[in-house]
Amino acid sequence: MSEEFLSQEEIDALLGGEKKEEKEKKDVEPFDFSQIESVKKGSLPGLDLIYERWVKLFREESRKLIAQINMVSKEDIYITRFNSFMSKIPLPSAYVIFSMKPLKENALLVLDSRLVFTIISVLFGGPAKPFKVEGREFTKLEMKVVNDFIQTVLNTFETTWDTLYPVSIETKSIELNPNLAKIVAGNEKVIIVEIMVDIDGYEAPLYFCFPHGLFLPIKEIIHSEFSVEEDAEWKEKLLNKISTLEAKLHLELCRKSFKVKELLEWKEGTQIELKVDKEDDLILFVENAPKFYSKLGKIKEKYAALIKGRIEKNNE
């Protein structure tokens, strides 16, 4: 019996190797470097400061709604293509289209599915972690539950702009299908602000997406480093919190020295004479630290102290 062996080329042809190689060649596509385009950190200092203010305000207001929120932080601000950004968002997610009048174009708020399901879980008494999604969309009830959270995000964002460039934020729609949330063409540039929300130790993101041309009418605000002292509302809230703090005060009427021998001679009923004059400068202590020179007085049936001046640190 004659033995015949197939060549390597014949074996490859039988196994479909040539077709596979041709298919691999067809799958090779040129790399689009525009997809990794981004701005350097600090190139939008104005927008960066706006979000620093918003984070403080939103953190305070969101805790009234969800007590388990520990921290809200601004992770990153960068520029990319709209398609590139949308392709990285897991499904399902909530896409909130909103306007910022008088600015013309619409913007987008994206709530990652992990954040949505974590909010739903803790509001219904569950653990601070998303339950199994299984590729389904949000129900109407679930969206109604997180709607208050969405409004808190946008209301505090609107308040943050008040002292810089007052805007009126209006929710246009809340979409579950990303194809219905296209605020710009897929290859257009957008500004992305990534926010991380810590709910009882579990971190989940939300995103702000702005058309690149949205802020052109106010580019001097977005690109300039304005002073954070302009935030009058935040300053007022801070002063209100300070004014409601409780502090322990006591007034030192006098200070006398005694010898141990004299102390041993004290008995029940021994009187200690304190010579206090209404013109004497007495020391008022705040939390056991000498802070003010005061005069002793009386208002109705209660003793009072009239503050005359501060005690400088080098005199303490």
Secondary structure, DSSP 8 states (H G I E B T S, - for coil): -------HHHHHHHTTHHHHHHHHHHH-----GGGG----TTSSHHHHHHHHHHHHHHHHHHHHH-TTEEEEEEEEEEEEEHHHHHHTS-SS-EEEEEEEETS-SEEEEEE-HHHHHHHHHHHTT--SS----TT----HHHHHHHHHHHHHHHHHHHHHTTTTS--EEEEEEEESSGGG--SS-TTSEEEEEEEEEEETTEEEEEEEEEETTTTGGGHHHHSS---GGG-HHHHHHHHHHHHT----EEEE-------HHHHHT--TT--------TTS-EEEEETTEEEEEEEEEEETTEEEEEEEEE--GGG-
